[in-house]
Amino acid sequence: MVKPRSAPDLYLLGSTLLLLVIGVVMVYSASAVLAFREFGDAFYYLKRQALFAALGVIAMFFTMNTDYEVWRKYAKIALIVCFVLLVAVLVPGIGVVRGGARSWLGIGSFGIQPSEFMKMGMIIFLAKWLSSQHHPIKEFTRGLLPPLGLVGLAFGLIMLQPDLGTGAVLVGASLLIIYAAGARLRHLSYFGLVGVVGFVGLIIAAPYRLKRITAFLDPWQDPLGAGYQSIQSLYAIGPGGLVGLGLGMSRQKYSYLPEPQTDFIFSIIAEELGFIGGTCVLLLFMVLVWRGMRTAITAPDAFGSLLATGIVGMIAVQVVINIGVVIGMFPVTGITLPLISAGGSSLTLMLTSIGVLLNISRYSR
C-alpha cells in the first residue's frame, strides 16, 4: 500500500460540503410552512437536518481518515447484518410503516432504513469479492451469476417492503461494480432481458405501479390522482424561469407539492432559484461524480477502485432517478436527492460513504 497524502481530493470534499450547505438551506425553505402546520415549529425539519448533517460530517471525517482496507476485513459480516436487518423490517411489530412502505426500524420520529445500509454493505462486499484475483468474472455461470444472485436476493427483500427506488439504486450501483470488474456486456445483456421481464411481473403484481407509469406518460389523464405529484412538480419548475422567484418565495410548498423537503426538493430549488440555481446544483453533482470516478481510476488496487466505483455509482444513479422524476422523465419512485433532501440515516450514510471515497483519493496515484 502506498503512503497516503496528507489531504484528500479537495474538489470532491468541496463539492460535497457545498451541496450539504445548499441542502440545509433548501430543506428549511421547502419545509417551513409544512413544519409549522404539522408541528407548530417552522424550524422542525431544519433542526433535524442540521443534526444529521453534523453527525454525517463527523462520520465522513472519521471514514476519510480510516484506511479503506479496513472495510475489506468486515465486508462479509456487514453484508450478513444488512440481510438480517432487511428481514427484520418485514416482521410486523418490528418494522415501521411510513409512506406506505414497511422499510423502517425505530421508535417515534427517529428510525433507520435497513435498505440504505444494504446499499453500502453490498458495494463493500462486491468490491472485495470481485477484486479477488481468482474470481472468474468473465464466465457466466461461475463468475457472473453468483454476484447477480446475491444482488437479486437483496433487491427482492427490498421490494417486499416495497421500495422500488432504493432497489433500483442498489441494482444500478452493483451492476456498475460488476461491469468495472470485467464482466462481459453480452452476459449483462442477458440479465437486462431478465430484468425487463421481472419489471413487467412487478407491474402485474401491483396495479398501482401501472398507474404510476401511465401517469408518467400522461399525468393529465389523472391530475388529482396518480399524476398529481408530477403535475405539481412541473408547476413548481415552470414559474422559476431563469433566476427564480427568490429564496423562500415558493408557492408550491403551500400544501400543493407533496414531500417538498424530500423527494421533490429539486422542484423547490428550480422554483426559488430558477434555471441558474438548478444548474449550479447539477454542476456540483457533476464535479462530485467526476472526481469520484477519477479516484476510482487512479486507486492503487482493485478493491479501492471497485469500492470507489460503487460509491460514485450509488450517488450518480440516485441523482439521475430523482431529477428524472422531478422533471417528468421517470415515474414517481420516492427516491431522495443525495446530500440535499431531508433525511436521517440516508444523509448520514451518504456522508459516511463519501468519507470512504475521500480516503481512497488520498492513496490515488
Secondary structure, 3 states (H helix, E strand, C coil): CCCCCCCCCHHHHHHHHHHHHHHHHHHHHHHHHHHHHHHCCCCHHHHHHHHHHHHHHHHHHHHHCCCCHHHHHCHHHHHHHHHHHHHHCCCECCEEEECCEEEEEEECCEEECHHHHHHHHHHHHHHHHHCCCCCCCCCHHHHHHHHHHHHHHHHHHHHCCCCHHHHHHHHHHHHHHHHHCCCCHHHHHHHHHHHHHHHHHHHHHCHHHHHHHHHHHCHHHCCCCCCHHHHHHHHHHHHHCCCCCCCCCCCCCCCCCCCCCCCCHHHHHHHHHHHHHHHHHHHHHHHHHHHHHHHHHCCCCHHHHHHHHHHHHHHHHHHHHHHHHHCCCCCCCCCCCCCCCCCCHHHHHHHHHHHHHHHHHCCCC
